[in-house]
Structures are given as C-alpha cells and as structure tokens.
C-alpha cells in the first residue's frame, strides 16, 4: 500500500489536537499583542505579524476546532486525514483501502475541505436519503458554462447619496448538468417526457448507423487484410451520427458524406470537453483568464444546434411528416415544452454531452475486453444465433441474458463516469467513515466537497468477490446490487436517458 493505514489509528486524537492548537495559538497571540515576551521588558511586535497570526488563529484553527465540537454534538467521529493541501490525489484506491474507505483531505487550489469515499452507504446518503443536502459543485457549473450556458450581464442600480450603476456578470444556464435545486427539478421535468421508452427503444435510428460502421470496417479489412483500425475513433463517429439523428432528426453523417460544419462540430466538441475537464480539475485558477478558443468553439456549437431548432420552429411540418414517416425526433418533444430557443439549445447540448462520450466509452471498453476473451465472444454469438432473427427488437435485446451480463460487467470495470463530486449546501452527516474503525458517522460542514468513485467501488473485493478485477459476466447471474453499482449514478440523480445506452 502507498499509505500503510495512515491516520485511521489516530483519528480519536484529532479533536484534542485541534483544541490544543486553537487555544495555544490564541494564547500566543495574546502574549505577542501585550509585548510580554521577556519578563520585565516590553517587546513591540510589528502589527503586520500580529495581523497574520490573528487571521490564522481565528480562521483555520478556529474553524477546525469548531468543526470537531459540532461533530461531537451530532454523535459523529472524525475520519482519517492522509493528504495535505497542495498534494495531488494519486492512487485513490490504495488510499481508500488503507483508510477504511473514507478520508478527508485538501485539494489545491481550493480552500474548502474535501472528503473522498468509496462507501456505498455514503453514496446513498448523497444521492438519495440526504439528496437535498448536496448540490453540483460551483466549479463544475462554472467550467461547463461556456458550452452549456451563458453569462448574463445584469445592471444593478445602487442608490447611496448618488446613483451608482454597477454591471454584474452572472452565470445563467438551463442545462440539467449545471443547475441545482428548483432549476434542476424544472430541467428534469422538461426532459423526462422526451425519454419515453416506446420511442427511444425504436432501434431503426441506431441500426442504420451501426450498419455504416460495420460496412466501414469490412471495407478497410477488404482493402488491406492487416489494416489496423482505431475502434474508439469509429465508435465516436458512429455515436455522434446516431445521437444527432435521434436529437435533431438529421445526422451529422460523419461516417458518410458529412458537410464541413458537421466535422467542425465534432472537432470543436472534443476540444471543448478536454478544456472543460481541465477547468474543473484546476478550479478557480483557470477562471482567472479568458479562453478565446473555448469561446470560439462554444459559439460555433451553439449556432450549429440553434440552426436545427430554428428550422424546425419555422417549418409547419410535424414530426410525422418530415424525414422518415413516424420517426421519433427528440427536438420535436422538447419544443412542446414551450421553452425558448436558448433553453432548448442548453438541453440539446446537455443530452449530446451525456450520450456521446459515455456511449463511446462503453463500446470502447467492451470491445477491449472482448478482444481478450474469445470464449465470451463465442457465448454471445451462440445467444445471438439462438435468437433466430437478424432484426432483433428492443424486447429481444433486453431478454438476451448473457449479452446483458457482458454489458453490465463492462460497465462495472470501466464506468463511463469513473469519479463524481457533490458539494454540501448545508451542514449534514455521512452515515459511515468516522472513528478508529471507520464505522461511525462523519459530520460534514456546509461547503465541503465529496468525491465518490464508482471505478473504485466496482472493484471492491468485499462487494464483488475476490475476482473483482476479472471480467466475468457470469457473476451477474445471482448478483444483486444497489449503491454498489453506479454506472449511470442512482436514484433521483440518475441519467434521464440511461436506457438509451
């Protein structure tokens, strides 16, 4: 282990240590302020030094002491502390195993505390039983805003003897991935009717794009039997085409004769996601300077999507008359909500973001695993052969027992979202992770970030067996899971369209 049981055996002493540091700091400040450092002699300490010490004593030291006082009042015990501020979070799995599955630490450059956990009971509290106590972190919302929202300039008139006009730039977004509370509930209510099972389970839309993918692979192998194909790139093109077709009623056709704008949209989307990921990881530091490239990418993507929205709004044709007769188009359902083009654009980009990369990820890892397991491939082929038809329905696919085990196992070992985060909107409690044995509740103050890591949870041997690292679909024959298995989050926070994957 990188950290051989660090901190867990000393957690009971943390409150005493915090109290001692706070009182000692206050006493030291009082002595320096009076100047009685040497008996019979007054020593004048510079005011700047006193000010810095006062900020430290009545800031971090007092906050830490009060945290443990409040935690004790709620019957909670402290959790292990293994990482100091300014340290990178490396080897999370080893650290979690060594500390009892929950530990507290700092994350540079943020000043607020953070807790990392792979404990299902804690995840359940965050996503279900204490759902209202947790929100999306502010930095995540700010990081996504260039693509999934916008900045609104608000003019505030302040009257103080004279009239002062203050221009304030505030974030505004209607995306389900960048809103909290009532706004999140509103966004979810708008999106939910669009994910009607009988409509999203129509495989005709996906089938034509899968057929193009297979044709592309066959052609490449026919031209050169030893051709090396990057399946992840091909899966990315296929998912972009199928999701755009499902959402807009018109495919980007990256696998066919795509117009230049479609290629540009795909390229800018990839670049934007990378930039957003870095912004979220580095925190407020990345927000200190503008990113003209990201602004350019965002403007183009929003204009690209708005073009579809405007064309449909202006067209008198209904969904049943444009394109293929009876074809389900996600955009048509969203337009029934009566929201503005700007709001519809936020929702469309959100669903595109959620569906495109996650589906590409699942397919890439699935075929990576299958490439090393011909025995599993043979079993899947047998099940397909037993189906006795070339055009399976949604129900046929759902009833293919072994194929579904294979998909679940791929999602277990390589969940599309390997790590997730929430922020406490009020003082709250995690049910486990405190005390020397890691079993006591943990008091969490408002503003604390919590990271839960499905990638680690899914590999816990005490949850999935000693062979948890092995790709073994058969484990799902009798395995029953709740918050131990989180490929698409859970409960109220789950992805609206996870069945579409």
N, C-alpha and C positions, 0 to 999 in steps of 0.2 A: 504494500500500500504506500501511496505517496505520503499520506499523513497517518501514521500508526496511532489510531484512537486519540486524535488531538482534541483537547478541550473538553470532551464529554465527561471525564472523571473529575473535572474541576469546576463544573458549572455551578454547583451549590455555593461556591465561594464568590461568585461574580457580584451578587448584591452587596456583600460586605466590602469587597474591593472598591466598588463604585461609591459606596457611602464614605469610606475612608478617603478616597481621592477627592471627593467633593468637599468634605469638612477640612481636610488638610490644605486643599487649595484655598478655601475661604480664610483659614487661619493665617496662611502665608500672605495672602493679600492684605489682611488687616495689619499684620506686623510691618509689611513694607510701606503701607499707607501712613502709619504713625511714625515711621522712621526709627523705631526702637530695635534696630538690628544689633547694636552693641550697647551693653549696659552703661548708662551714664553718658551716652553720646547719641545725638540725633543724626541720622544719615538720610539725606534727601534723595529719594529715588525719582528718576525722571518720570514725568506724567505719562509719557508715551508707553513706558514699560508697564506702569500700573494699569493703563487702559487695555493693553493687550492681554494681560493676565486676568483682568476682570471679565473681559469678553470670553475667555476660555473657561473660567470657573463658573460663570453664570450662564454659559452657553452649553457646550458639550458635556462638561462634568455634571452640571445640574440636571440636564436632560436625561443623562444615563441613570443617575441616582433616582430621579422621579419615576423613570420607566419601571425600575425594579420594585419601587414602593407600590405603584399601581398594579403591577403584575401580581404581587403578593396579595393585594386586596381582592383580586379575582381568583385566587387559588391557583395561579399559574406558576410555572417554574421556568428559569432561563434555558435557552438552547445553547448548543456548542458554538464557539466562535473560533474559526480557523483561518480566516482570511482577513487581512488588514486592508484598509483603503489603499488605492493605487496599485493593487495587485490584480493580475488577470485571472479569470476563473478557468483554470486548467484542471483537467482530469476530474470532472464533476462526479462522475460515477464512483471513482475510488474514494473521493472525499465524502460522498453521501453514505457509502457503505461503512466508512471508518467512523462517522459521527452519529450514526443511528438514524440516517435518512432525513435529517433536517438540521440546517445550521444557519447561523447569521453571519453577515459579512458586509463590507462596503464595496461599492462599485465605482471606480473612477469614471467620469469626473463628478458623479452625483454626491450630494452631501447627505441624502436621506439613507436610512438603513435598508438592507435587503435581506430577505430570507429565501434560501433555496431548499426545495423539498422534492422527494420522490415518494412521499407517503400518500396513498390513495385517500385516506380519511381527511387529510388536509386539502387535497384537491376537491373532494366532495364538498367541504365547507365553503371553498371559494366559488365553486361553480353551481352549488345547489342550496345547501342549508343556510349559508350566510351570504348568499349571492348579492344581496343589496349592500353589503359592506365593502364590495370590491368593484373597481372600475378599470377600464383600459388606462394604462399609464399615459400621462400627459405627453411624454416624449414620443411615444408611438403615434399619437394623434398628430403632433406637430411634424413628425417625419413623413407621414403619409399625405399631409395636406396638399402639397404641390400637385399630386395626382388625383387624390380622392376628395378634394375640397378646394377651398379658395380662401384668400384673405380679404376681409371686408373692411373698408375704411369707414369709420364711424366718427362723425363730427360731434364733439361734446362741447356745449356752451357752459362755461363756468362763470358765475357772477360773484366777484369778490371786489367790491368797490367799483372796479371797472369790469367790462365784459372781456373775458379771455376765451378764445376759441382753441380747443385742443383737438388735434387729429389723432385718433387712436386706431391702430390696425389690429383687428381681432380675427381669429380664425373662425371660419364657418364651413360646415360640412354636413351633408346628409347621408354619408356612407355609413353602413352598418358596422364597418370596421374602424370608424373614427368618431363614434358617438357613444354617450353613456346615458344612463337613466331614462327619462321620458323620451328623449330623442331616439335612443336605441330601440325602445319599445315601438315607437312610431315607424321607424325604418323596417323593423322586423314585420310589423303588421302589413306594410305595403308589399314586402317581398313574398311573404308566406303564400298568398293565394296564387302566385305565379308558379309555385312549385307543387302543382297538383300531380299526384302520382300517375294518373292515367295519361297525362300529357307528356311528362318528362320521361315516361317509360316507353315512348314510341321510339323504337330503335332505327327507324328508317333514316333519320337525320345522321346518326352516327355511322350507320352501316356504309353509306357511300364514301365517307372519308376514310374509314378503315380499309375499304376496297382499294382506294387510291394508294394507301400506304403499302399494302401487300403488293400491288402492281409495281410500285417503285422499287421495292426490294427485289422482286423477281427479275425485273429488267436489269438492275445493277448486277445481279448474280449471273444473268444470261450473258451480259456483255463481258464479264470477267468473273469466272467461277471462283476466283480467290479475292474478290473485292472485299475491302474492309469498310463496313458501314457503321456510322455513329448512330445507334438507335435512339439515343437521347435527343439528338437534333431532329430526327424524323418524327419521334413522338411529340416533340414540341410543335412542329409544323402541323401535325395531324390534329392535336388538341386545339390549336389556335383556329384551324379551319372549322372544326366541329362546334366549338363553343360560339364562334362568331355567327355561324349558321343558325344555331339554336337561339341566340340572343337577338340578332338583327334580322334574321330571315334571309341573309345573304352572306356567303362565306368569303373569307379573305383569300381563299384558294391558293395558299402558299405551296400546296402540293401540285398545283396545276399552272394555269396561266395568270398568276396574280398580277394586278396592276402595281405600279411602283409604290403607290400610297400604302398598300397592304404590307409590302416588305418593310417599308419605313415604319409602319405602326408596330410590327413585330420587333424590329430592331430597337426602337425607342422604348418599347415596353420592357424589354430585357435590361436595357441600360438603366432605366428608371428604378426597377426593382433592386438592382445592385446598389444604386446610390441611396435609396431609401433604407436598405438594410444597414449600410454604414452609418447613416444618420441616427438610426435607432440605437446602434451599438455604442457610438461615441457620445451620445447625449447632447446636452446643450452646446458643447463646443462647436459642433458642426453647424449650429444655427446662428453663429456669430457672423458668418459671411454668407453672402448670397451664392447661388449656384446657377449661373446663366444657362448652362447646358440642361440642367433638370427643368428649368422654367421653359426652355425651348421644347423639350420632349413632352412635357405636360400639356403645353398649349396645342401641340400638334395632335396628341392623342385625344384630347377633349374635343377638338374641332372635328376629328375623324369620326368620333362617336356621335357628336351632335348632328352631323350631316345625315346619319341614318334616322335619328329622331325627327328631324325637321321634315325629311322626305315622307316619313310615314304620317306625320301630323297633317301635312299638306295634301296627302293623297286621300281621295274619298273612298278608295277601295278598302275593304275589310280584310282581316287575316285570311278568311276562307276564299278570297278571290285573288290574292296576289301570290306569286310564286306557285308552288305546288298546292293544289286544292286541298284544303283541310289541314295544311301544315301548321303546326304549333310554333308560334314565334313569341319568345319571352318579352320582347319590346312591346308587342301589342297588349299584353296583360298589364305591363307597368303603366302604359298610357291610360288605362282605365281608372287609375288612381286619381287622375286629375292634377298630378303634380307638374311643376314647371319643367322645361327642358333641362335646366341646370341640375335640378334634383334627380331627374331621370338619368342624366349623364353620370352623376355620382353613383347611383345604384348599379348601372350597367358596368362601369369600370370596377366596382367592388366585386361583382359576381365574376367578371372576367379574371380579376386578380386571384380570387379564391379558387376558381375552377381550373384555370390553365396550368399553373405551375404545380399544383397539388396532383392533378391527373398525370402530368408528365412525370413527376417524381414517382408515383405509384407504379406506373408502367415500366419505368427505367429500372427500379429496384427489383420488380417482379421478374423481368427477363434476365437480370443479372443473376438472380438466384436460380432460375430455371436453367440457365446455361451451364450451371454446375451440377444439376440434378436431373439427368436423363430418366431416372426411374420415376420421378414425379411427373415429368412431361409425358411419359408413356401412360401413366394412370389417368391424366387429364384427357389424353387422346382417346383412351378407352371409353371414358364417360361421354365424350362428345359423340363417338361412334354409336354408343348405345342410345343416344337421343333420337337417331334415325331421321334427322332432317337437317337441311342446310340453312334454314332461316329461322333460328330459334326465336321465340317470343320472350318478353320480359319475364313472364312466369317460368318459362323453361329455364332461363338462366338462374333465376332465384332458387329453383329446385335442383340445380346441379350441385349436389352436396360437396363433392371433393373439390370442385373448382372454387367454391366459396371458401372452403378451408384454406386453399392456397392463397387466395386474395387476403384473407384475414391474417395469415401468417406473414405475408409480405408487408402488410400494414403494421403488424406488431413489431417486426425487427427494424423497419425503416418508416416510421410515421411521417407523413408529409410535413407536419409541424413538429419538429423534434423538441422544441422548447417554447414555452409560453409564459406570459407575465401578466400580473394584475397589480393594482395599487389600492391600498386600503383607504377608503373615503371617510372612515371614522375609526375610532378605537374598536378593536374586535379581538377575537380569540381563535387560535387554531387548536383543534382537539388533541393533537399529539406532537411530540418533538422536544419537549422540555424535560428538565431534570437529568440526573446522572444516568438513568436508564432510558431516556428518550421517550418515555411514555406519558409524561404529564402534559397538560395543555400549555400553550405558549401565548402570552399576551402580546398583541400587535398594536402599535400606535398608528394613528392616522398619518398617512403619507408614506408608510413603509411599502416597499415593493416586494412582491413574492414571485419567485420563479418556480414553476413546476415543469418537470422534464419527462414527457412521455417516453422519449427514447431510452431513458434510464429505467423508468417504471416497468416498461415492457421487457426488460432484461433481468429483472429481479428473480433470482432462483427460488426464493421463498414464495413467490407468486405463480411462476410459470414452470417450476421444476428445475432439476439440475441441468437439464439440456436446454435451458432458456436461450443459449446462444445459437442453438442449432435451428435450421429451417426445417421444421417438422409439422406439416399441415395436419397430421393425424391427431395432434394434441387437442384440436377443436372439436373432436367427436364428443367429448364429455366435459369440455372446459366451459365454465360459466363465469362471466366477468361483469363487473360494474365499472367502478372508477379505476380499476387496474388497467383498463384498456381504453385509450383515448386517441384513436387515430383522427377523429374529427371533433375533438372536445366532447362535451357531455351536457346533458340536461338543457337548461334554458340557454346556455351559451353555445350550443352545438350549431354546426353549419346548417343553414336552411336547406341547402341542396345536397347533403351528403349522399343521398340515394342516387344522385346523378353520376356519382363516381363508380 
